Amino acid sequence: MEVSEVKLEPSGKTLIQTVVELTELPQSWVYSELDQILERSGQSANQITLDQLREALMAYLEDLKTDLISDESTTESGL
């Protein structure tokens, strides 16, 4: 493989900025959410890789799923 064929993935703050821009959501809100997600996962926005961001987001989604299931079972048991 030639050097010209290697694609460099963005990382760190460039990666975070790219994700924020691509969401097309209010940037301050997305930055805030990503900061919280990264903090919970022990990652740094300055050094995060795409794979680390994926892992952090998957853990976040799993937490959301768990919370939603817990809320649903609490609501159903209260009926």
For each residue, the residues with C-beta under 8 A, 3 or more apart:
1: 5 6
2: 5 6
3: 6
4:
5: 1 2
6: 1 2 3
7:
8:
9: 15 49 50
10: 14 15 18 50
11: 14 15 47 48 49 50
12: 15 16 45 46 47 48
13: 16 17 45 46
14: 10 11 17 18
15: 9 10 11 12 18 19 48 49 50 53
16: 12 13 19 20 31 34 45 48 53
17: 13 14 20 21
18: 10 14 15 21 22
19: 15 16 22 23 30 34 53
20: 16 17 23 27 30 31 34
21: 17 18 24 27
22: 18 19
23: 19 20 30
24: 21
25: 29 30
26: 29 30
27: 20 21 30 31
28: 31 32
29: 25 26 32 33
30: 19 20 23 25 26 27 33 34
31: 16 20 27 28 34 35
32: 28 29 35 36
33: 29 30 36 37
34: 16 19 20 30 31 37 38 45
35: 31 32 38 39 45
36: 32 33 39 40
37: 33 34 40 41 56 57 60
38: 34 35 41 43 44 45 48 53 56
39: 35 36 42
40: 36 37 56 59 60
41: 37 38 52 55 56 59 60
42: 39
43: 38 47 48 52 53 56
44: 38 47 48
45: 12 13 16 34 35 38 48
46: 12 13
47: 11 12 43 44
48: 11 12 15 16 38 43 44 45 52 53 56
49: 9 11 15 52 53
50: 9 10 11 15 53 54
51: 54 55
52: 41 43 48 49 55 56
53: 15 16 19 38 43 48 49 50 56 57
54: 50 51 57 58
55: 41 51 52 58 59
56: 37 38 40 41 43 48 52 53 59 60
57: 37 53 54 60 61
58: 54 55 61 62
59: 40 41 55 56 62 63
60: 37 40 41 56 57 63 64
61: 57 58 64 65
62: 58 59 65 66
63: 59 60 66 67
64: 60 61 67 68
65: 61 62 68 69
66: 62 63 69 70
67: 63 64 70 71
68: 64 65 71 72
69: 65 66 72 73
70: 66 67 73 74
71: 67 68 74 75
72: 68 69 75 76
73: 69 70 76 77
74: 70 71 77 78
75: 71 72 78 79
76: 72 73 79
77: 73 74
78: 74 75
79: 75 76
